[in-house]
């Protein structure tokens, strides 16, 4: 099968958002090779029909990977650098440029973002680690973003209901929080990759507020999400 090497090694939300590009190429007979940074290699355990080596591994096209940019799609193979699309094929927005570079419409990206949920781990996190019950009422807040950096804007004491905060817990990944996302009464979160997951879950929130990093960030991402929400700037 002809290879298609995708360059988007990091940015968890970017990887989620660009799944349509990979799946359209798969439909056209290409085998996807999508190297990931080792610290987000866990994605492969949930998206199992795409080959995700790490950037440290040997993979087809590694000799051109680091210096490659833009997109080249040929009959016998393809290289697509969504990571640098806004620098080589800028359509005015960083995220949509990843799609316009290869002539695709981004607006239905949610239909192509497919992942296998680990319901056993979700239940373990929800019931045993977080101590929640089926009838628990809580708000979910997230002030973690860009790995190991946090924001003091969102405080548990700001809410009338108990607050469940996103945290790094050994043995669990962002996907394992899906049950928490689904059961929350309201969500208040810094703009980050979990917004892409929420956009493909069956949810009904009293409030869903996304806090953008600044006005430019709001302009770059607000148009991507279909789940009813309010986006504000911190």
GROMACS elastic network, one bead per residue, 0.5 to 0.9 nm:
[ bonds ]
;  ai    aj funct       b0    kb
    1    29     6  0.69373   500
    1    30     6  0.62068   500
    1    31     6  0.59925   500
    1    76     6  0.86157   500
    1    77     6  0.89247   500
    2    29     6  0.70269   500
    2    30     6  0.50399   500
    2    31     6  0.58769   500
    2    32     6  0.87639   500
    2    75     6  0.79078   500
    2    76     6  0.54149   500
    2    77     6  0.51251   500
    2    78     6  0.80168   500
    3    29     6  0.88815   500
    3    30     6  0.54579   500
    3    32     6  0.60849   500
    3    33     6  0.68814   500
    3    60     6  0.77275   500
    3    61     6  0.88571   500
    3    76     6  0.74826   500
    3    77     6  0.50010   500
    3    78     6  0.63828   500
    3    79     6  0.84214   500
    4    22     6  0.83875   500
    4    25     6  0.75277   500
    4    26     6  0.86307   500
    4    30     6  0.57720   500
    4    31     6  0.57236   500
    4    33     6  0.59713   500
    4    34     6  0.82944   500
    4    73     6  0.81940   500
    4    77     6  0.56526   500
    4    79     6  0.56324   500
    4    80     6  0.74217   500
    5    31     6  0.83601   500
    5    32     6  0.60951   500
    5    34     6  0.59826   500
    5    35     6  0.81499   500
    5    60     6  0.76331   500
    5    61     6  0.69380   500
    5    62     6  0.89393   500
    5    65     6  0.81771   500
    5    77     6  0.82333   500
    5    78     6  0.62303   500
    5    80     6  0.62728   500
    5    81     6  0.82250   500
    6     9     6  0.84611   500
    6    22     6  0.78745   500
    6    32     6  0.72107   500
    6    33     6  0.62770   500
    6    35     6  0.73380   500
    6    65     6  0.88045   500
    6    78     6  0.83743   500
    6    79     6  0.60225   500
    6    81     6  0.57426   500
    6    82     6  0.71600   500
    6    83     6  0.88054   500
    7    33     6  0.89440   500
    7    34     6  0.65977   500
    7    35     6  0.70063   500
    7    36     6  0.85773   500
    7    65     6  0.71296   500
    7    66     6  0.86604   500
    7    68     6  0.83118   500
    7    69     6  0.82701   500
    7    79     6  0.77700   500
    7    80     6  0.61506   500
    7    82     6  0.60310   500
    7    83     6  0.60070   500
    7    84     6  0.83660   500
    8    11     6  0.75309   500
    8    14     6  0.74780   500
    8    15     6  0.66158   500
    8    18     6  0.87620   500
    8    34     6  0.73467   500
    8    35     6  0.74359   500
    8    36     6  0.72134   500
    8    80     6  0.87976   500
    8    81     6  0.65212   500
    8    82     6  0.58252   500
    8    84     6  0.83926   500
    9    12     6  0.87195   500
    9    15     6  0.79032   500
    9    34     6  0.75067   500
    9    35     6  0.57635   500
    9    37     6  0.52452   500
    9    38     6  0.89352   500
    9    40     6  0.87337   500
    9    54     6  0.82788   500
    9    55     6  0.71445   500
    9    83     6  0.76914   500
   10    13     6  0.85538   500
   10    14     6  0.74221   500
   10    15     6  0.70576   500
   10    36     6  0.62791   500
   10    37     6  0.58989   500
   10    39     6  0.89451   500
   10    40     6  0.73487   500
   10    83     6  0.83807   500
   11    14     6  0.50787   500
   11    15     6  0.63284   500
   11    16     6  0.87790   500
   11    40     6  0.89118   500
   11    83     6  0.88820   500
   11   146     6  0.82629   500
   11   193     6  0.78467   500
   12    15     6  0.51368   500
   12    16     6  0.63611   500
   12    17     6  0.86448   500
   12    40     6  0.73997   500
   12    43     6  0.86342   500
   12   192     6  0.83985   500
   12   193     6  0.57034   500
   12   194     6  0.87739   500
   13    16     6  0.50353   500
   13    17     6  0.60020   500
   13    18     6  0.85600   500
   13   192     6  0.67347   500
   13   194     6  0.73199   500
   13   195     6  0.79117   500
   13   196     6  0.63252   500
   13   197     6  0.85945   500
   14    18     6  0.60782   500
   14    19     6  0.87880   500
   14    82     6  0.86178   500
   14    83     6  0.83186   500
   14    95     6  0.78125   500
   14   193     6  0.77473   500
   15    18     6  0.53310   500
   15    19     6  0.65902   500
   16    19     6  0.56235   500
   16    20     6  0.87387   500
   16   109     6  0.88376   500
   16   110     6  0.89524   500
   16   113     6  0.63482   500
   16   114     6  0.88648   500
   16   193     6  0.78708   500
   16   196     6  0.67880   500
   16   197     6  0.80363   500
   17    20     6  0.73415   500
   17    21     6  0.88183   500
   17    95     6  0.83513   500
   17   106     6  0.85102   500
   17   109     6  0.63192   500
   17   110     6  0.76876   500
   17   112     6  0.88049   500
   17   113     6  0.71976   500
   17   196     6  0.70640   500
   17   224     6  0.89799   500
   18    21     6  0.54779   500
   18    22     6  0.69213   500
   18    82     6  0.78561   500
   18    95     6  0.89998   500
   18    98     6  0.75659   500
   18    99     6  0.78841   500
   18   106     6  0.85313   500
   18   109     6  0.73501   500
   18   112     6  0.87271   500
   18   113     6  0.81586   500
   19    22     6  0.51965   500
   19    23     6  0.61955   500
   19    24     6  0.86318   500
   19   109     6  0.72458   500
   19   110     6  0.87053   500
   19   112     6  0.59818   500
   19   113     6  0.55305   500
   19   114     6  0.79681   500
   20    23     6  0.50385   500
   20    24     6  0.59969   500
   20    25     6  0.84573   500
   20    99     6  0.89231   500
   20   104     6  0.88655   500
   20   106     6  0.79218   500
   20   108     6  0.82785   500
   20   109     6  0.56248   500
   20   110     6  0.80843   500
   20   111     6  0.77925   500
   20   113     6  0.67408   500
   21    24     6  0.53638   500
   21    25     6  0.63040   500
   21    26     6  0.86758   500
   21    98     6  0.86936   500
   21    99     6  0.72175   500
   21   102     6  0.81653   500
   21   104     6  0.76417   500
   21   106     6  0.88467   500
   21   109     6  0.86431   500
   21   112     6  0.85868   500
   22    25     6  0.52029   500
   22    26     6  0.61979   500
   22    27     6  0.87373   500
   22    30     6  0.88191   500
   22    31     6  0.89201   500
   22    32     6  0.65147   500
   22    34     6  0.87982   500
   22    50     6  0.82010   500
   22   112     6  0.89336   500
   23    27     6  0.61540   500
   23    28     6  0.85888   500
   23    32     6  0.84612   500
   23    50     6  0.87894   500
   23   112     6  0.69038   500
   23   113     6  0.89805   500
   24    27     6  0.50048   500
   24    28     6  0.63639   500
   24    29     6  0.89361   500
   24    30     6  0.89168   500
   24   112     6  0.87812   500
   25    29     6  0.65810   500
   25    30     6  0.55195   500
   25    31     6  0.77887   500
   25    32     6  0.75884   500
   26    29     6  0.51807   500
   26    31     6  0.60717   500
   26    32     6  0.67946   500
   27    30     6  0.72815   500
   30    76     6  0.86972   500
   30    77     6  0.72746   500
   30    78     6  0.80605   500
   31    50     6  0.80467   500
   31    51     6  0.80756   500
   31    77     6  0.88449   500
   32    50     6  0.60374   500
   32    51     6  0.60960   500
   32    52     6  0.83528   500
   33    50     6  0.71339   500
   33    51     6  0.51835   500
   33    52     6  0.61973   500
   33    53     6  0.73471   500
   33    59     6  0.77336   500
   33    60     6  0.76379   500
   34    50     6  0.75112   500
   34    51     6  0.61712   500
   34    53     6  0.65820   500
   34    54     6  0.82402   500
   34    55     6  0.88255   500
   35    38     6  0.89146   500
   35    41     6  0.87213   500
   35    51     6  0.80383   500
   35    52     6  0.52759   500
   35    55     6  0.50483   500
   35    56     6  0.84265   500
   35    57     6  0.81873   500
   35    59     6  0.80697   500
   36    39     6  0.81297   500
   36    40     6  0.65666   500
   36    41     6  0.58914   500
   36    43     6  0.86412   500
   36    52     6  0.63054   500
   36    53     6  0.63049   500
   36    55     6  0.55413   500
   36    56     6  0.87603   500
   37    40     6  0.57894   500
   37    41     6  0.63917   500
   37    53     6  0.87554   500
   37    54     6  0.56284   500
   37    55     6  0.55217   500
   37    56     6  0.78673   500
   38    41     6  0.50030   500
   38    42     6  0.83129   500
   38    53     6  0.86886   500
   38    54     6  0.54414   500
   38    55     6  0.69173   500
   38    56     6  0.75620   500
   39    42     6  0.75714   500
   39    54     6  0.89950   500
   40    43     6  0.61562   500
   40    44     6  0.86885   500
   40    54     6  0.88810   500
   41    44     6  0.60673   500
   41    45     6  0.82013   500
   41    52     6  0.74267   500
   41    53     6  0.77524   500
   41    54     6  0.65846   500
   42    45     6  0.56096   500
   42    46     6  0.75618   500
   42   173     6  0.74881   500
   43    46     6  0.55625   500
   43    47     6  0.62247   500
   43    48     6  0.85272   500
   43    52     6  0.81449   500
   43   115     6  0.89879   500
   43   173     6  0.86230   500
   43   175     6  0.86356   500
   44    47     6  0.51471   500
   44    48     6  0.56945   500
   44    49     6  0.85354   500
   44    50     6  0.75567   500
   44    51     6  0.76168   500
   44    52     6  0.59284   500
   44    53     6  0.84986   500
   45    48     6  0.60503   500
   45   115     6  0.88686   500
   45   116     6  0.80288   500
   46   114     6  0.86117   500
   46   115     6  0.51489   500
   46   117     6  0.65885   500
   46   118     6  0.79195   500
   46   175     6  0.78289   500
   47    50     6  0.64876   500
   47    51     6  0.89437   500
   47    52     6  0.89042   500
   47   113     6  0.89462   500
   47   114     6  0.68488   500
   47   116     6  0.63428   500
   48    51     6  0.75148   500
   48    52     6  0.86392   500
   48   115     6  0.76421   500
   48   116     6  0.76826   500
   53    56     6  0.80467   500
   53    57     6  0.62418   500
   53    58     6  0.81269   500
   53    59     6  0.72522   500
   54    57     6  0.53404   500
   54    58     6  0.84315   500
   54    59     6  0.87756   500
   55    58     6  0.79147   500
   55    59     6  0.84548   500
   55    62     6  0.86212   500
   57    62     6  0.87713   500
   58    61     6  0.87842   500
   58    62     6  0.66867   500
   59    62     6  0.56117   500
   59    63     6  0.89319   500
   60    63     6  0.81263   500
   61    64     6  0.56141   500
   61    65     6  0.61023   500
   61    79     6  0.84747   500
   62    66     6  0.73376   500
   63    66     6  0.73936   500
   63    67     6  0.84842   500
   64    67     6  0.58541   500
   64    68     6  0.55302   500
   65    68     6  0.52173   500
   65    69     6  0.83390   500
   65    79     6  0.86113   500
   65    81     6  0.88099   500
   66    69     6  0.85564   500
   68    71     6  0.87435   500
   68    79     6  0.81299   500
   68    80     6  0.86572   500
   68    81     6  0.71692   500
   69    79     6  0.83955   500
   69    80     6  0.74323   500
   69    81     6  0.53221   500
   69    82     6  0.82883   500
   69    83     6  0.82058   500
   69    84     6  0.61884   500
   69    85     6  0.76587   500
   69    87     6  0.88067   500
   69    88     6  0.73080   500
   70    79     6  0.79251   500
   70    80     6  0.62267   500
   70    81     6  0.53550   500
   70    82     6  0.75008   500
   70    83     6  0.89192   500
   70    84     6  0.67997   500
   70    85     6  0.61471   500
   70    87     6  0.84461   500
   70    88     6  0.57515   500
   70    89     6  0.72976   500
   70   101     6  0.75722   500
   71    78     6  0.75286   500
   71    79     6  0.55652   500
   71    81     6  0.60126   500
   71    82     6  0.81480   500
   71    85     6  0.83729   500
   71    88     6  0.89586   500
   71   101     6  0.70378   500
   71   102     6  0.69425   500
   72    77     6  0.83657   500
   72    78     6  0.54940   500
   72    79     6  0.52114   500
   72    80     6  0.64052   500
   72   102     6  0.88238   500
   73    76     6  0.83916   500
   73    77     6  0.64144   500
   73    79     6  0.63766   500
   73    80     6  0.77032   500
   73   102     6  0.85795   500
   74    77     6  0.53084   500
   74    78     6  0.56888   500
   74    79     6  0.87678   500
   75    78     6  0.78665   500
   80    83     6  0.87219   500
   80    85     6  0.88015   500
   80   101     6  0.88134   500
   80   102     6  0.80753   500
   81    84     6  0.57889   500
   81    85     6  0.64097   500
   81    98     6  0.81013   500
   82    86     6  0.81812   500
   82    95     6  0.87997   500
   82    97     6  0.80525   500
   82    99     6  0.79639   500
   82   101     6  0.81574   500
   83    86     6  0.79644   500
   83    87     6  0.89723   500
   83    98     6  0.76205   500
   84    87     6  0.54174   500
   84    88     6  0.65052   500
   84    89     6  0.84352   500
   84    98     6  0.80547   500
   85    88     6  0.51984   500
   85    89     6  0.53555   500
   85    90     6  0.64470   500
   85    94     6  0.74161   500
   85    95     6  0.84014   500
   85    96     6  0.89693   500
   85    97     6  0.56607   500
   85    98     6  0.51694   500
   85    99     6  0.84273   500
   85   100     6  0.87265   500
   85   101     6  0.65367   500
   86    89     6  0.55613   500
   86    91     6  0.72992   500
   86    92     6  0.79003   500
   86    93     6  0.71469   500
   86    94     6  0.51129   500
   86    95     6  0.77079   500
   86    96     6  0.85642   500
   86    97     6  0.55080   500
   86    98     6  0.70508   500
   86   101     6  0.87057   500
   87    90     6  0.59557   500
   87    94     6  0.86585   500
   87    97     6  0.89403   500
   88    97     6  0.89167   500
   88   101     6  0.82165   500
   89    97     6  0.63072   500
   89    98     6  0.80638   500
   89   100     6  0.75744   500
   89   101     6  0.55528   500
   90    93     6  0.67581   500
   90    94     6  0.70450   500
   90    96     6  0.85789   500
   90    97     6  0.53959   500
   90    98     6  0.84631   500
   90   100     6  0.83303   500
   90   101     6  0.78983   500
   91    94     6  0.77635   500
   91    96     6  0.71992   500
   91    97     6  0.53489   500
   91   100     6  0.70784   500
   91   101     6  0.83720   500
   92    96     6  0.81293   500
   92    97     6  0.73143   500
   93    96     6  0.57076   500
   93    97     6  0.60039   500
   93   219     6  0.83411   500
   93   220     6  0.59215   500
   93   221     6  0.86830   500
   94    97     6  0.54064   500
   94    98     6  0.71569   500
   94   220     6  0.65783   500
   94   221     6  0.86911   500
   95    98     6  0.56545   500
   95    99     6  0.76189   500
   95   106     6  0.87172   500
   95   220     6  0.70804   500
   95   221     6  0.74401   500
   95   224     6  0.84717   500
   96    99     6  0.53887   500
   96   100     6  0.62932   500
   96   101     6  0.85903   500
   96   105     6  0.82548   500
   96   106     6  0.63306   500
   96   107     6  0.88366   500
   96   220     6  0.88398   500
   96   224     6  0.87113   500
   97   100     6  0.50087   500
   97   101     6  0.58122   500
   97   102     6  0.87622   500
   98   101     6  0.56274   500
   98   102     6  0.73642   500
   98   104     6  0.87894   500
   98   106     6  0.84946   500
   99   102     6  0.55741   500
   99   103     6  0.62398   500
   99   104     6  0.50486   500
   99   105     6  0.62342   500
   99   106     6  0.58324   500
  100   104     6  0.55811   500
  100   105     6  0.69272   500
  100   106     6  0.79598   500
  101   104     6  0.76863   500
  105   108     6  0.72544   500
  105   109     6  0.81593   500
  106   109     6  0.54094   500
  106   110     6  0.89620   500
  106   224     6  0.84407   500
  107   110     6  0.80060   500
  107   224     6  0.73631   500
  108   111     6  0.57034   500
  108   112     6  0.75582   500
  109   112     6  0.55521   500
  109   113     6  0.65927   500
  109   224     6  0.87873   500
  110   113     6  0.52470   500
  110   114     6  0.82756   500
  110   196     6  0.80981   500
  110   199     6  0.71007   500
  110   200     6  0.60427   500
  110   225     6  0.88992   500
  110   226     6  0.88854   500
  111   114     6  0.76431   500
  111   200     6  0.80248   500
  113   196     6  0.88094   500
  113   197     6  0.86059   500
  113   200     6  0.76523   500
  114   200     6  0.87734   500
  115   175     6  0.87415   500
  116   175     6  0.89984   500
  117   120     6  0.88030   500
  117   121     6  0.87525   500
  117   122     6  0.81194   500
  117   175     6  0.70290   500
  117   176     6  0.74088   500
  117   178     6  0.81437   500
  118   121     6  0.55132   500
  118   122     6  0.62711   500
  118   123     6  0.87912   500
  118   175     6  0.80514   500
  118   176     6  0.67828   500
  119   123     6  0.60470   500
  119   124     6  0.84472   500
  119   176     6  0.77430   500
  119   178     6  0.89417   500
  119   179     6  0.82637   500
  120   123     6  0.52662   500
  120   124     6  0.61990   500
  120   125     6  0.87066   500
  121   125     6  0.61082   500
  121   126     6  0.84629   500
  121   171     6  0.89176   500
  121   172     6  0.73858   500
  121   176     6  0.61443   500
  121   177     6  0.89224   500
  122   125     6  0.52433   500
  122   126     6  0.60538   500
  122   127     6  0.85234   500
  122   172     6  0.85643   500
  122   175     6  0.81957   500
  122   177     6  0.62312   500
  122   178     6  0.68747   500
  122   179     6  0.60062   500
  122   180     6  0.81052   500
  123   126     6  0.50044   500
  123   127     6  0.57763   500
  123   128     6  0.75701   500
  123   176     6  0.85070   500
  123   179     6  0.74306   500
  124   127     6  0.55888   500
  124   128     6  0.51828   500
  124   129     6  0.64531   500
  124   130     6  0.85627   500
  125   128     6  0.57738   500
  125   130     6  0.59997   500
  125   131     6  0.81683   500
  125   132     6  0.88579   500
  125   172     6  0.77114   500
  125   176     6  0.72820   500
  125   177     6  0.74360   500
  125   179     6  0.88099   500
  125   180     6  0.86868   500
  126   129     6  0.62168   500
  126   130     6  0.53130   500
  126   131     6  0.64381   500
  126   132     6  0.56494   500
  126   133     6  0.76994   500
  126   176     6  0.89280   500
  126   177     6  0.77867   500
  126   179     6  0.70022   500
  126   180     6  0.65415   500
  127   130     6  0.59618   500
  127   133     6  0.61455   500
  127   134     6  0.85056   500
  128   131     6  0.52293   500
  128   132     6  0.75614   500
  129   132     6  0.82542   500
  130   164     6  0.80401   500
  132   135     6  0.82320   500
  132   136     6  0.60311   500
  132   137     6  0.88813   500
  133   136     6  0.50798   500
  133   137     6  0.87602   500
  134   137     6  0.87719   500
  134   183     6  0.82728   500
  135   183     6  0.89757   500
  136   183     6  0.82590   500
  136   184     6  0.86482   500
  137   161     6  0.69200   500
  137   162     6  0.73501   500
  137   183     6  0.79647   500
  137   184     6  0.68829   500
  137   185     6  0.64589   500
  138   160     6  0.88951   500
  138   161     6  0.53230   500
  138   163     6  0.55705   500
  138   164     6  0.67046   500
  138   183     6  0.81564   500
  138   184     6  0.56201   500
  138   185     6  0.58538   500
  138   186     6  0.74713   500
  139   156     6  0.88691   500
  139   159     6  0.76242   500
  139   160     6  0.87073   500
  139   161     6  0.62483   500
  139   162     6  0.63468   500
  139   164     6  0.61921   500
  139   165     6  0.85614   500
  139   184     6  0.53709   500
  139   185     6  0.54489   500
  139   187     6  0.58991   500
  139   188     6  0.77635   500
  140   162     6  0.86743   500
  140   163     6  0.56973   500
  140   165     6  0.59101   500
  140   166     6  0.75336   500
  140   180     6  0.77077   500
  140   181     6  0.72927   500
  140   184     6  0.59169   500
  140   185     6  0.77071   500
  140   186     6  0.62758   500
  140   188     6  0.63170   500
  140   189     6  0.79460   500
  141   154     6  0.69432   500
  141   155     6  0.80309   500
  141   156     6  0.75511   500
  141   163     6  0.66667   500
  141   164     6  0.62574   500
  141   166     6  0.65474   500
  141   186     6  0.84812   500
  141   187     6  0.58675   500
  141   189     6  0.54655   500
  141   190     6  0.84773   500
  142   145     6  0.81610   500
  142   150     6  0.88984   500
  142   151     6  0.88485   500
  142   154     6  0.73011   500
  142   164     6  0.85565   500
  142   165     6  0.56977   500
  142   166     6  0.51744   500
  142   167     6  0.80722   500
  142   187     6  0.82024   500
  142   188     6  0.64559   500
  142   190     6  0.61396   500
  142   191     6  0.89942   500
  143   149     6  0.85131   500
  143   150     6  0.54580   500
  143   151     6  0.51102   500
  143   152     6  0.69103   500
  143   153     6  0.73138   500
  143   154     6  0.61233   500
  143   155     6  0.85352   500
  143   165     6  0.79536   500
  143   166     6  0.75208   500
  143   188     6  0.86139   500
  143   189     6  0.62046   500
  143   190     6  0.56217   500
  143   191     6  0.89720   500
  144   147     6  0.69725   500
  144   148     6  0.69945   500
  144   149     6  0.60630   500
  144   151     6  0.65816   500
  144   166     6  0.71742   500
  144   167     6  0.75186   500
  144   189     6  0.84063   500
  144   190     6  0.71531   500
  144   192     6  0.82464   500
  145   148     6  0.70848   500
  145   149     6  0.58719   500
  145   150     6  0.61357   500
  145   151     6  0.79234   500
  145   190     6  0.68656   500
  145   191     6  0.75274   500
  145   192     6  0.59842   500
  145   193     6  0.83997   500
  146   149     6  0.61628   500
  146   150     6  0.83123   500
  146   192     6  0.75616   500
  147   150     6  0.82256   500
  148   168     6  0.88924   500
  151   154     6  0.71141   500
  151   190     6  0.81233   500
  152   155     6  0.67306   500
  153   190     6  0.88894   500
  153   234     6  0.73078   500
  154   157     6  0.88421   500
  154   158     6  0.75916   500
  154   188     6  0.76344   500
  154   189     6  0.78166   500
  154   190     6  0.84661   500
  155   158     6  0.56309   500
  155   159     6  0.80539   500
  155   163     6  0.87595   500
  156   159     6  0.61047   500
  156   160     6  0.89526   500
  156   161     6  0.89299   500
  156   162     6  0.74740   500
  156   163     6  0.54122   500
  156   164     6  0.79303   500
  156   165     6  0.78424   500
  157   160     6  0.76986   500
  157   162     6  0.85305   500
  157   163     6  0.80512   500
  159   162     6  0.71712   500
  159   163     6  0.71274   500
  160   163     6  0.85356   500
  161   185     6  0.89135   500
  164   180     6  0.84970   500
  164   184     6  0.86555   500
  166   174     6  0.88854   500
  166   177     6  0.83461   500
  168   172     6  0.77832   500
  168   173     6  0.79362   500
  168   174     6  0.86755   500
  169   172     6  0.57527   500
  169   173     6  0.77227   500
  170   173     6  0.81216   500
  172   175     6  0.80045   500
  172   176     6  0.60239   500
  172   177     6  0.82199   500
  173   176     6  0.53874   500
  173   177     6  0.73474   500
  174   177     6  0.55797   500
  174   178     6  0.76912   500
  174   193     6  0.87071   500
  174   194     6  0.71962   500
  174   197     6  0.88573   500
  175   178     6  0.57289   500
  175   194     6  0.84457   500
  175   197     6  0.77269   500
  176   179     6  0.73172   500
  176   180     6  0.84613   500
  177   180     6  0.52130   500
  177   181     6  0.62949   500
  177   182     6  0.87620   500
  178   182     6  0.61697   500
  178   183     6  0.86502   500
  178   197     6  0.77644   500
  178   198     6  0.78339   500
  178   201     6  0.78549   500
  179   182     6  0.50622   500
  179   183     6  0.61163   500
  179   184     6  0.85954   500
  180   183     6  0.52278   500
  180   184     6  0.60358   500
  181   184     6  0.56121   500
  181   185     6  0.89267   500
  181   186     6  0.89463   500
  181   187     6  0.78148   500
  181   194     6  0.89988   500
  181   197     6  0.88634   500
  181   198     6  0.68258   500
  181   201     6  0.82569   500
  181   203     6  0.77467   500
  182   185     6  0.85038   500
  182   198     6  0.80164   500
  182   201     6  0.70391   500
  182   202     6  0.67206   500
  182   203     6  0.53921   500
  182   204     6  0.79172   500
  182   205     6  0.88017   500
  183   186     6  0.89501   500
  183   203     6  0.78248   500
  183   204     6  0.88785   500
  184   187     6  0.67845   500
  184   203     6  0.85989   500
  184   204     6  0.87396   500
  184   205     6  0.72471   500
  185   204     6  0.77496   500
  185   205     6  0.53742   500
  185   206     6  0.58868   500
  185   207     6  0.75073   500
  186   204     6  0.84868   500
  186   205     6  0.50177   500
  186   206     6  0.53125   500
  186   208     6  0.56859   500
  186   209     6  0.82485   500
  187   205     6  0.72058   500
  187   206     6  0.83991   500
  187   207     6  0.62894   500
  187   209     6  0.62309   500
  187   210     6  0.81293   500
  188   207     6  0.78435   500
  188   208     6  0.59631   500
  188   210     6  0.60537   500
  188   211     6  0.76362   500
  189   192     6  0.77780   500
  189   194     6  0.86994   500
  189   195     6  0.83180   500
  189   208     6  0.81836   500
  189   209     6  0.64097   500
  189   210     6  0.50977   500
  189   211     6  0.60470   500
  189   212     6  0.89295   500
  190   209     6  0.84964   500
  190   210     6  0.56736   500
  190   212     6  0.62557   500
  190   213     6  0.75428   500
  190   234     6  0.86942   500
  191   194     6  0.80579   500
  191   195     6  0.69109   500
  191   210     6  0.56907   500
  191   211     6  0.56129   500
  191   212     6  0.53244   500
  191   213     6  0.72067   500
  191   217     6  0.88035   500
  191   218     6  0.87967   500
  191   221     6  0.85615   500
  191   231     6  0.88433   500
  192   195     6  0.60558   500
  192   196     6  0.80737   500
  192   210     6  0.88239   500
  192   212     6  0.88490   500
  193   196     6  0.56539   500
  193   197     6  0.71672   500
  194   197     6  0.50766   500
  194   198     6  0.62243   500
  194   199     6  0.86104   500
  195   198     6  0.51007   500
  195   199     6  0.61940   500
  195   210     6  0.81893   500
  195   225     6  0.77110   500
  196   199     6  0.51428   500
  196   200     6  0.70118   500
  196   224     6  0.87512   500
  196   225     6  0.74196   500
  197   200     6  0.56056   500
  197   201     6  0.66400   500
  198   201     6  0.51794   500
  198   202     6  0.79759   500
  198   203     6  0.75947   500
  198   227     6  0.76551   500
  199   202     6  0.82533   500
  199   203     6  0.85830   500
  199   225     6  0.63363   500
  199   226     6  0.64345   500
  199   227     6  0.55049   500
  200   203     6  0.88053   500
  200   227     6  0.83391   500
  203   227     6  0.82688   500
  204   207     6  0.86990   500
  204   227     6  0.88374   500
  204   228     6  0.88022   500
  205   208     6  0.61289   500
  205   228     6  0.84885   500
  205   229     6  0.88960   500
  207   228     6  0.86682   500
  207   229     6  0.71225   500
  207   230     6  0.80817   500
  208   227     6  0.85858   500
  208   228     6  0.71552   500
  208   230     6  0.63387   500
  208   231     6  0.85636   500
  209   229     6  0.56788   500
  209   231     6  0.57609   500
  209   232     6  0.73682   500
  210   222     6  0.89184   500
  210   229     6  0.71069   500
  210   230     6  0.62306   500
  210   232     6  0.64003   500
  210   233     6  0.83947   500
  211   214     6  0.84798   500
  211   218     6  0.82796   500
  211   230     6  0.84933   500
  211   231     6  0.57572   500
  211   232     6  0.50240   500
  211   233     6  0.53515   500
  211   234     6  0.59254   500
  212   215     6  0.71913   500
  212   216     6  0.85691   500
  212   217     6  0.58633   500
  212   218     6  0.52590   500
  212   221     6  0.84418   500
  212   222     6  0.86089   500
  212   231     6  0.66952   500
  212   232     6  0.59809   500
  212   234     6  0.63652   500
  213   216     6  0.80713   500
  213   217     6  0.58488   500
  213   218     6  0.72836   500
  213   232     6  0.88143   500
  213   233     6  0.60262   500
  213   234     6  0.60716   500
  214   217     6  0.52387   500
  214   218     6  0.62908   500
  214   219     6  0.88462   500
  214   232     6  0.85073   500
  214   233     6  0.52555   500
  214   234     6  0.65714   500
  215   219     6  0.63079   500
  215   220     6  0.86744   500
  215   232     6  0.84342   500
  215   233     6  0.62471   500
  216   219     6  0.51665   500
  216   220     6  0.62616   500
  216   221     6  0.89152   500
  217   220     6  0.50283   500
  217   221     6  0.63674   500
  217   222     6  0.82710   500
  217   233     6  0.85409   500
  218   221     6  0.55164   500
  218   222     6  0.54947   500
  218   223     6  0.86843   500
  218   231     6  0.71603   500
  218   232     6  0.74864   500
  218   233     6  0.70896   500
  219   222     6  0.59665   500
  219   223     6  0.75566   500
  220   223     6  0.74786   500
  220   224     6  0.84822   500
  221   224     6  0.55570   500
  221   225     6  0.77502   500
  222   225     6  0.63772   500
  222   230     6  0.89430   500
  222   231     6  0.68597   500
  223   226     6  0.79729   500
  225   228     6  0.80012   500
  225   229     6  0.83206   500
  226   229     6  0.81633   500
